Amino acid sequence: MRTPMGNVPYTYQVYRPMVYYRNTPEANLKGNFIIVLKNDSTFHAHGRVDMSDSVHRIEIRKKKMTSIIRPEDTKQVTQICGSGMKVIAIPADSCWLFPVHTGKINAYSILPYYNLDPVVVAIQKGDNSPIIPLSKKSLREMVGNDPKLDELIEKEKFDKVIRQYNKRK
C-alpha cells in the first residue's frame, strides 16, 4: 500500500473483526463521510467502506446512480461518528488509513469505527517518519528494549503495547 510518507507492503493477512448486527456478521456499517477529491472538490456522502476487493472503495448510491470512490481519487476522507467526532483518514494505494492511536507511536486501522476493537495494520513513530506495516519486528524496534512490552508483543497484543508505550513520558 502506498501512503504519502512512502510504501507500506502487507506482510501478513489482515482480518476484519466480526460483529453480529441484525443476525448477520457485519463489521462495516454505513456511516457519514466528508470526501475531499484530488481536484479539491468536497462533498458529503452516506455509505460504507467496501473491502470486498483488493482495492477498498466507498460506494455512494443516490436515486438510481452509484458512484465509486477509491483511495487514489481522494486527498482525504473524514468519517463522522454518531457522537459528532470526526476521524480523518490518509489515502493509501489500496485503502484508507484511519488513525486509532496518536502519540509517540501512531497506529492506523482500515476500519473507521471506534466502537469495535481496532484492527491496527500500520504504525508510525512520531508524525514525520514513514508509515510501516505492523509486525512483531517493527513494533519491537519502535518500543526498544522493555521486558514487559516484549512479553505483550510475543502474545501479539499490539494494541495494548501501543497504548502502554504512548502513556509513558
C-alpha positions in Angstrom: 0.0 0.0 0.0 1.3 3.5 -0.8 1.0 6.4 1.6 2.1 10.0 1.4 5.1 9.0 3.6 6.1 6.0 1.4 5.1 2.4 0.6 3.7 0.1 3.2 3.7 -3.5 2.0 1.3 -6.0 3.6 3.4 -8.8 5.0 0.6 -10.7 6.6 -3.2 -11.4 6.3 -5.4 -8.6 7.7 -8.5 -9.9 9.4 -11.7 -7.9 9.9 -13.4 -8.1 13.3 -16.8 -9.9 13.2 -19.7 -8.1 14.9 -23.2 -9.5 14.7 -25.7 -6.9 13.6 -29.3 -7.8 12.9 -28.3 -11.5 13.0 -25.7 -11.1 10.3 -21.9 -10.7 10.7 -21.3 -7.1 9.8 -18.2 -5.1 10.9 -18.5 -2.3 8.4 -21.7 -0.4 9.0 -22.8 2.6 6.9 -21.6 6.0 8.0 -21.4 9.6 7.0 -18.3 10.8 5.2 -16.8 14.1 4.0 -14.8 13.2 0.9 -12.1 15.6 -0.5 -11.2 14.6 -4.0 -7.8 15.3 -5.6 -9.3 18.3 -7.6 -10.2 19.8 -4.1 -13.9 19.3 -4.6 -15.6 18.3 -1.3 -18.9 16.5 -0.7 -20.8 14.7 2.0 -21.9 11.1 1.4 -23.5 8.3 3.3 -22.1 4.8 2.6 -19.6 2.2 3.8 -16.0 1.3 3.1 -16.3 -1.7 0.8 -13.4 -4.1 1.5 -14.5 -7.0 -0.7 -11.9 -6.2 -3.4 -8.1 -5.8 -3.2 -8.7 -2.0 -3.5 -11.1 -0.6 -1.0 -13.8 1.8 -2.1 -16.8 3.8 -0.9 -20.0 3.2 -2.8 -22.4 6.0 -2.8 -25.9 5.4 -4.1 -28.2 8.3 -4.8 -31.5 7.5 -6.5 -30.5 5.2 -9.4 -26.9 6.3 -9.7 -23.9 4.7 -8.0 -20.6 6.5 -7.5 -17.5 4.6 -6.5 -14.7 6.5 -4.7 -11.3 4.8 -4.4 -8.3 5.9 -2.3 -6.3 7.1 -5.3 -9.2 9.6 -6.1 -9.0 11.3 -2.8 -6.9 13.7 -0.7 -8.6 12.7 2.5 -11.8 11.0 3.8 -13.3 12.1 7.0 -15.7 9.8 8.8 -18.3 11.5 11.1 -19.1 9.3 14.1 -22.5 9.3 15.8 -21.1 11.4 18.6 -20.1 14.1 16.1 -16.4 13.2 16.3 -14.5 13.4 13.0 -11.9 10.9 12.0 -9.6 11.9 9.1 -8.2 9.1 7.0 -5.0 9.1 5.0 -5.4 7.6 1.5 -3.1 4.7 0.6 -2.9 2.8 -2.6 -5.4 0.1 -1.7 -7.2 1.5 1.4 -7.7 4.5 3.7 -5.7 4.5 7.0 -7.8 5.7 9.9 -5.9 6.8 13.0 -6.6 4.7 16.0 -3.9 5.9 18.5 -1.8 9.0 18.4 1.3 9.8 20.4 4.9 8.5 20.3 3.6 5.7 18.1 0.7 6.4 15.8 -1.5 3.4 14.9 -3.7 3.1 11.8 -6.7 0.9 11.0 -8.5 0.1 7.8 -11.8 0.5 9.6 -13.1 3.9 10.8 -15.3 2.6 13.6 -14.2 3.1 17.3 -17.0 1.0 18.9 -15.1 -2.1 17.7 -11.7 -3.4 18.7 -9.4 -1.6 16.4 -7.7 -3.6 13.6 -4.3 -2.0 13.6 -2.5 -2.6 10.3 0.2 0.1 10.2 2.3 2.1 12.6 4.4 5.3 12.6 7.0 6.6 15.0 6.0 10.2 15.7 4.5 12.3 12.9 7.3 12.7 10.4 8.6 9.1 10.0 7.2 6.7 7.3 4.1 4.6 7.9 5.1 0.9 8.1 3.2 -2.3 8.4 2.6 -3.6 11.9 4.6 -6.7 12.8 6.4 -8.0 15.8 9.7 -6.9 14.5 8.6 -3.3 13.5 6.8 -2.7 16.8 9.8 -4.1 18.8 12.1 -1.7 17.0 9.9 1.2 17.9 9.4 0.4 21.6 13.0 -0.6 22.3 14.2 -3.0 24.9 11.4 -3.4 27.5 10.7 -6.9 29.0 7.1 -6.1 29.8 6.3 -4.9 26.4 8.3 -7.7 24.8 6.1 -10.2 26.5 3.0 -8.5 25.2 4.5 -8.3 21.7 5.1 -12.1 21.8 1.5 -12.6 22.8 0.6 -10.4 19.8 -1.2 -7.8 22.0 -0.1 -5.0 19.7 -2.9 -2.6 20.6 -2.1 -2.9 24.3 1.6 -2.3 23.7 1.0 0.8 21.7 -1.4 2.2 24.3 1.1 1.5 27.2 4.0 2.9 25.3 2.1 6.1 24.4 1.2 6.7 28.1 4.8 6.8 29.1 6.6 10.1 29.3 
